[in-house]
Amino acid sequence: MQDLLRRYGPGLTLIMALMVAFWLLMLVIIPNMTLFEQSFRPYLPVTEVGGPRDTYSFNNYLKVFDGSIERSFLGFTFTIPVHVLTFWLTIWYSMVVTVMCFLLAYPLAYYMAKIVNPRSLPTLILLLFIPLWVSEVLRAFAWWIILAFRGPLNWLLLNLGLIEDPIRWTNMGYTGVVIGLVYTYVLFMLFPIYNAIQSLDTNQIEAAEDLGAPWWKIHWRIVLPHSKPGIASGSVMVFMLSAGSLLVPSILGSTTSQWFTQTINQWFNDALDWNTASAYAFLLLLLCTLFVSLAMWVFRVKLSDIAK
């Protein structure tokens, strides 16, 4: 705050603080508090709202355990609630998206930070940013066209002789969803890692090369530990954005894939039960936050590392 006062003066600093406070209060705190309060109340006709049946309970949250489905895993058959299965599949494939984004972003981030000509860097960054100028809906539909049964991807693979028959990519479970999410959120992994690697002293890498260290050990012992804050920040953003995505799973999902946000949307728009939808939304937020906290503890990442 003292830096802001010194740089912008008390008047402009007060205006910025009030704008941030207004944004947090009106667009974050009050809507979430309203949804949180509604999540404990039953879905009732308007005439019964405020009546004797309008009481607080955990019934909306317990609906996640309604309805069961049989699944097989490693030869074992078990029964699991449908919405619980949907939630864990959402968490699992969000992890897959996060890992794939890291595998794609890390080499490119290292190339941008330590190898590319500084004069070419602005052009490269511009090329990476251009897709963000297009609406997420249009990008998702573009991938739907690419992954179509007679789309460009199948045409290319057929002409290269890599496949004999067209593949129904959008009907292969969560394949289309994962591809779309990786494309949509990979930059949220790229730039935090790039910023972290850019601050690494190149002399450390050159010293390791002079001492005969192989390239993989240089990355394992020097680059990766130094870029840990960027990896942590990017992973949290990609995971939370993927788990909370609605457009991409709705457009690129198959008949056998269901994202948890789609379940929430069905409660909101199809069933018009905003109370249960609010409960599901807070379950997603709470459990994703707990999962991220557990992952940070396992990998020994502190909140200060993510905030860097």
N, C-alpha and C positions, 0 to 999 in steps of 0.2 A: 504494500500500500504506500509506503514511503517513497518507493521508486516512482509510482504513478503520480504522487503529489509533486515530486521534484520535476518530473518530465512534463506533465500536462497542467499542473496547477490545481487548486482546490475546486474551481468551478466545473471544469471538464471532467475531473475525477469523480465528483459527485454525480454528474449526469450519467457517466458510464456505470457507476455502482447502482444507481436507481434503475437503469435499463436492465442490468443483469438480475437485480432483485425482482423486477416485474416479470421478466421472462421465467425465472425459477418459480415464482409464486403462482402466476396465472396459467402457465403452460405445463408445469411439472407437478408442483406440490398439490394445488387444489384439485386438479383432475384426478390425480392418483389417490388422494384422500377420499374423494367422492366415490371412486370405484371400489376402494377398499371397504368403505362403509356399506355399499350396496352388495358386496360379495357375501355378506353374512345375513342378508334378508331374503325371504322367499320371493319367487316370481308369482305375483298375484294380479288379479284384475284391478283396474284403477279404483273401482268402488271399494275394494277391500284394503287398499294401501292405508296404513295407519290404524287399521282395525285390530281385533284380538289375534288374528292369524299372522299379523305382521310382526314377527319376533325374530330376534337374532339367534343364529345357530350355525353349525358347521356343515349343514346338509348340502349346500352347494359344493363345498370342497370334497365331500365324500362321494359325490356323483362320479368322480373320476374312477371309482372302483366298480361302477355299474357295468354290467354286460361283460361276458368273458369269451375268450376265443382260445382254441387249442393251437399250440405251436410245437414244433419238433426241433430239437437241438442236440447234436452229437448222439443221435439215437434215442434220446429221451423225449417223451411227450409230456407237456405240462399245460396247465390252464392259466391264463393271465388276463386281467381286465383289458379291454380294447384300448381305452384311453391311456392306460399306463404303458402298454406296448407302443402306442404312437409316440408318447413322450420319450421313451428310451431310444426308440429309433431316431427321433429328431436329435437327441443328444449325440448318439453314435455317429450319425452322418454329418453333424456339425463338426465333430472331432475330425472326421475324414477330410472335410473341406478345409479345416484349419491346417492339417498336416500337408495336404496337397498345395495349399497356398504358400506354406513355408518352403516346400521343396522347389516351387517355381520362383519364389521371390528372392530367396537367399543368393543364388548364383547371380541373378540380375542385379541385385543390390550391391554385391561385391564388385561386379564389373563396372557399375556406375560410379562407385565410390573410389576405386583404386586402379582401374585399368583404362577406362574410356578417356579420350582426349577432353580436357575441360571445355574446349571450344564447342565440342559436339554435345556436351551434356544438356544444355537448354533445349536443343532440338529433340533429344531423346525423351526428356521429361515432357515436352509438349506432345509428342506422339503418344505417350502413355496416358496423358490427361484427356486427349480428344474423345475417347469413348465415354468419359464421364459427362460430356456435354450433351449426350443423347439420353433420353428418358430411360429409366430402368425397365419400364414396360416394353418399349421398343427393342431394347437389347434382349430381353427375354423372348420376345416374339421372333427376333432375328435368329436366336439359337433354336427356337422351335422349327423354323424353316430349314436351318442347317441340318438338324437332326431328323428331319422328316424322312418317311420311308423312301421317297424318291427325291430326296434333297441333295444338296451339293456334296455332303460328306460321303454318303453311300455311292454317289456317282464317281467320286475320286477314288474311293477304295476299290470299286469294281474295275475301273480302268487301269489301276495299278496292279490288279490281279491279287490283291491282298484278301479279298473275300469273294465267294462264289455267288452268294445271294444277298440282296439288301437286308440290312439289319433294322429292326424296329427299335431304335434307340430310346424313344420316349415311352416304350412299353416295357422296358427292362428295369422294373423296380424304381430305384432312386437314381439311376444313372444320369438321366437328363437333369434332375434337380441338382446333383453334385456338380455336374459340368457348368450349369448356369450360375450356381453360387460361387464357384471358384473364379469364374470370369468376372463376376460382379464385384467381389470383395478382395481380389488378390492385391490391389493397390493399397488397401488398408494394412496389408502385411509388408508390402514392399518399402514404403517410405519410412516407417519407423526403423526398419532394419538398415536402410540406407543411411539415415541420420546417425545411427549408432556406429556403423562401420566407418563413416566419413571422419568421425572424431578419433579414430585409431591412428596412432603415429606409424607412418609407413616404415620408419626405421626399424621397428620391431619385426616386421615381416621380412625386411631385407637382412636383418641380423640372423633370423632363423634360417633363411635360405643359405647365407654364407656358412653357417654351421652345419649344413648338410641335412636339414630337416625336410622330409618329404612334404608334398603339398597338403596331404590330408592331415598330417600332424600339425601343420601351421594353422589350418582352420580349426582343428579340434582343441588345440592348446592356447591359441592366441586370438583368432578372429571371433570364434563362437562365444567364448567367455566375455569378450569385450562387448559384443553385440547382444548380450543377454537382456538388457532393458528393452531394446527395440523388439526383440523376438517376443518378449512377454507382453509388451503393449500391443503389438500386432496380433498376437494369438488371442488375446482377450477380445479385441475389437471384432476380429473375424468370427470367432465362436459365437459371441453374443448377437452379432448382426445376422449370422446364418440361422441360429436357433429362432430368432424373431422375425425371419423373413416370411412374407406372405405371397408376394407377386410371383417370385420365381417358382416356388413349389406349386402354385395354382396353375401356372402356364405350362411348365415343363414336367410336372408330375404325371405319373401313370395311374392306371386304375387300381394298382396295388400299392401305391405309395400315398401316405397321408402324413402331412406335417402337422405338428401340434397347433401351430397358428391357424391352420385351416379348420381344425376342430373348434377353436375359439371363435373364428369367424362364422362358423355354422350356428353356434349358440347365439351370436349377436344378430345375424341377418336372417337366417332361416327359421330358427326357433323363436327369435325375438326375446330371448331370455337373457337380458343383460346382466342379471344377478349371477347366474351360473357362469356366464362368459367372463365376468369380472373375477370370479373365484379362480377360474382356469388361468386367466392372465397373470394373476398374482402367484399362482403355483409355479408357472413357467419362470417368472422373474425370480422368485425365491430359490427354486431348485437350481436354476442356472447359476445364480450367484454363489450358492453353496458349492456347486461343482467346480466353478472357477477358483474359489477359495481353496478347495481341496487340492486342485491341480497346482496352485501356487505353493502350497505347503509341501507337496511331494517333490516339486522341482526346485524348492528353496528360493522362490522368487518373492521379494517383498513388494508391498504396495508402492514404496518409494522408487523401486526400479521401474514400475510401469508409469509413474508420474514424471519420470525424467524426460 
